[in-house]
Amino acid sequence: MPILILILSVAGGALWFWVRNNPRDAFHAAQDAATVLKNAPRKLAFRKQTNSHPVEGIDDPRIAICAIAQSFIELDNLPTQEQRQRLHVNLRAKLRCSEDEAEEMEVLGRWLMTQCKGPEQAITRLGRRLFKIDADASWDTLQEFLGALIEGDLSSAQIDAIAELKRAMRK
């Protein structure tokens, strides 16, 4: 028991000395630990499962809708800053997200699209997953969301994507 007390005392003294001499580093270490704890549930939801694609880990229809929308605007070319801004505004308005949630969903949606190896495959896979999660309940929201992102005429790839979404959502 005295050895355990000695070890804890030495560790506590070293920690106190480090915090006192490096307050900025100590603050950043505490901030990093808080961020890790805050994001832990999301990371656990996307744990690598054997023979399972990351899209199968989605359990929130809003994430699937965001990823579909990002894939949709990337079908022709890389999206412009205006399109990305419109996506962000629509996430906050139509899906009722906070600023932080919208940013996280955008990053997560982009990552999911890259895991699907392109926007065409992402739309197909995410559409099927959205149907599994939410059945028909998300179809109207998805239509409204994609309609708000479109400016001008649809490209042939976007028309094909809408047909694929209808097939995936069984419409």
C-alpha positions as CSV (number, residue, x, y, z in Angstrom):
1,M,0.0,0.0,0.0
2,P,2.7,2.5,0.8
3,I,4.3,1.8,-2.6
4,L,1.0,2.5,-4.4
5,I,0.7,5.8,-2.5
6,L,4.3,6.7,-3.5
7,I,3.6,6.0,-7.2
8,L,0.4,8.0,-7.2
9,S,2.1,10.9,-5.4
10,V,5.0,10.9,-7.9
11,A,2.5,10.8,-10.8
12,G,0.4,13.6,-9.3
13,G,3.5,15.8,-8.6
14,A,4.7,15.3,-12.2
15,L,1.3,16.2,-13.5
16,W,1.1,19.3,-11.3
17,F,4.6,20.3,-12.4
18,W,3.7,19.8,-16.1
19,V,0.5,21.8,-15.9
20,R,2.2,24.6,-14.0
21,N,5.0,24.9,-16.5
22,N,3.0,24.3,-19.7
23,P,-0.5,25.7,-19.2
24,R,-1.3,26.0,-22.9
25,D,-0.4,22.4,-23.6
26,A,-2.4,21.3,-20.6
27,F,-5.4,23.3,-21.8
28,H,-5.2,21.8,-25.3
29,A,-4.8,18.3,-23.9
30,A,-7.9,18.7,-21.8
31,Q,-9.8,20.2,-24.8
32,D,-8.7,17.3,-27.0
33,A,-9.9,14.8,-24.4
34,A,-13.3,16.6,-24.2
35,T,-13.6,16.5,-28.0
36,V,-12.8,12.7,-28.1
37,L,-15.5,12.1,-25.4
38,K,-18.0,14.2,-27.3
39,N,-17.5,12.3,-30.6
40,A,-17.2,8.9,-29.1
41,P,-20.8,7.8,-29.8
42,R,-20.5,8.7,-33.4
43,K,-17.2,6.8,-33.7
44,L,-18.7,3.8,-32.1
45,A,-21.6,3.9,-34.5
46,F,-19.2,3.6,-37.4
47,R,-17.0,0.9,-35.9
48,K,-15.5,-1.3,-38.6
49,Q,-17.7,-4.4,-38.9
50,T,-16.6,-7.5,-40.6
51,N,-17.9,-7.7,-44.2
52,S,-19.9,-4.5,-43.7
53,H,-19.8,-1.2,-45.6
54,P,-19.7,2.1,-43.6
55,V,-23.0,3.1,-45.1
56,E,-24.7,0.2,-43.3
57,G,-23.7,1.9,-40.0
58,I,-26.0,4.9,-40.7
59,D,-28.9,5.1,-38.3
60,D,-29.9,8.8,-38.8
61,P,-31.9,9.6,-42.0
62,R,-30.6,13.1,-41.9
63,I,-27.0,11.9,-42.5
64,A,-28.2,9.7,-45.4
65,I,-30.0,12.7,-47.0
66,C,-27.0,14.9,-46.6
67,A,-24.7,12.4,-48.2
68,I,-27.2,11.8,-51.1
69,A,-27.4,15.6,-51.6
70,Q,-23.6,15.9,-51.7
71,S,-23.3,13.1,-54.2
72,F,-26.1,14.7,-56.2
73,I,-24.4,18.1,-56.6
74,E,-21.1,16.3,-57.4
75,L,-22.5,14.3,-60.3
76,D,-21.5,16.8,-63.0
77,N,-18.4,18.5,-61.7
78,L,-16.9,19.5,-58.4
79,P,-19.5,21.7,-56.6
80,T,-19.0,25.4,-56.5
81,Q,-18.7,27.3,-53.2
82,E,-22.2,28.6,-53.8
83,Q,-23.6,25.1,-54.1
84,R,-21.8,24.0,-50.9
85,Q,-23.2,27.1,-49.1
86,R,-26.7,26.3,-50.4
87,L,-26.3,22.7,-49.1
88,H,-25.2,24.1,-45.7
89,V,-28.1,26.5,-45.5
90,N,-30.6,23.8,-46.5
91,L,-29.2,21.4,-43.9
92,R,-29.8,24.0,-41.2
93,A,-33.3,25.0,-42.5
94,K,-34.9,21.9,-43.8
95,L,-33.3,19.3,-41.5
96,R,-33.3,21.6,-38.5
97,C,-29.6,21.1,-37.6
98,S,-27.3,23.3,-35.6
99,E,-24.2,24.9,-37.1
100,D,-22.0,22.2,-35.7
101,E,-24.3,19.3,-36.6
102,A,-24.5,20.6,-40.2
103,E,-20.7,20.8,-40.5
104,E,-20.3,17.3,-39.0
105,M,-22.9,15.9,-41.4
106,E,-21.2,17.5,-44.4
107,V,-17.9,16.0,-43.5
108,L,-19.4,12.6,-42.8
109,G,-21.5,12.7,-46.0
110,R,-18.4,13.5,-48.0
111,W,-16.5,10.6,-46.4
112,L,-19.4,8.2,-47.0
113,M,-19.4,9.3,-50.7
114,T,-15.7,8.5,-51.0
115,Q,-16.2,5.2,-49.3
116,C,-18.7,4.3,-52.0
117,K,-16.1,5.2,-54.7
118,G,-18.0,8.0,-56.4
119,P,-21.3,9.9,-56.4
120,E,-23.2,7.4,-58.7
121,Q,-22.5,4.4,-56.4
122,A,-23.1,6.5,-53.3
123,I,-26.6,7.6,-54.4
124,T,-27.6,4.0,-55.1
125,R,-26.2,2.6,-51.8
126,L,-27.4,5.5,-49.7
127,G,-30.9,5.5,-51.2
128,R,-31.3,1.8,-50.3
129,R,-30.0,2.5,-46.8
130,L,-32.3,5.5,-46.4
131,F,-35.2,3.2,-47.3
132,K,-34.2,0.6,-44.7
133,I,-33.9,3.2,-42.0
134,D,-37.0,5.3,-42.7
135,A,-39.0,3.6,-45.4
136,D,-41.3,6.2,-47.2
137,A,-41.1,8.9,-44.5
138,S,-38.0,10.5,-46.0
139,W,-39.0,10.6,-49.6
140,D,-40.8,14.0,-49.5
141,T,-38.0,15.5,-47.4
142,L,-35.4,14.2,-49.9
143,Q,-37.3,15.6,-52.9
144,E,-37.7,19.0,-51.2
145,F,-34.0,19.0,-50.2
146,L,-32.7,18.1,-53.7
147,G,-35.2,20.6,-55.3
148,A,-33.7,23.4,-53.3
149,L,-30.2,22.5,-54.4
150,I,-31.0,22.5,-58.1
151,E,-30.3,25.6,-60.2
152,G,-31.3,25.5,-63.8
153,D,-31.7,22.3,-65.8
154,L,-30.8,18.9,-64.5
155,S,-27.9,17.0,-66.2
156,S,-28.4,13.5,-67.6
157,A,-26.4,12.1,-64.6
158,Q,-28.7,13.9,-62.2
159,I,-31.8,12.6,-64.0
160,D,-30.4,9.1,-63.8
161,A,-29.7,9.6,-60.1
162,I,-33.3,10.6,-59.4
163,A,-34.5,7.5,-61.3
164,E,-32.1,5.4,-59.2
165,L,-33.4,7.0,-56.0
166,K,-37.0,6.3,-57.0
167,R,-36.0,2.7,-57.6
168,A,-34.2,2.5,-54.3
169,M,-37.1,4.1,-52.4
170,R,-39.6,1.9,-54.3
171,K,-41.5,4.9,-55.8
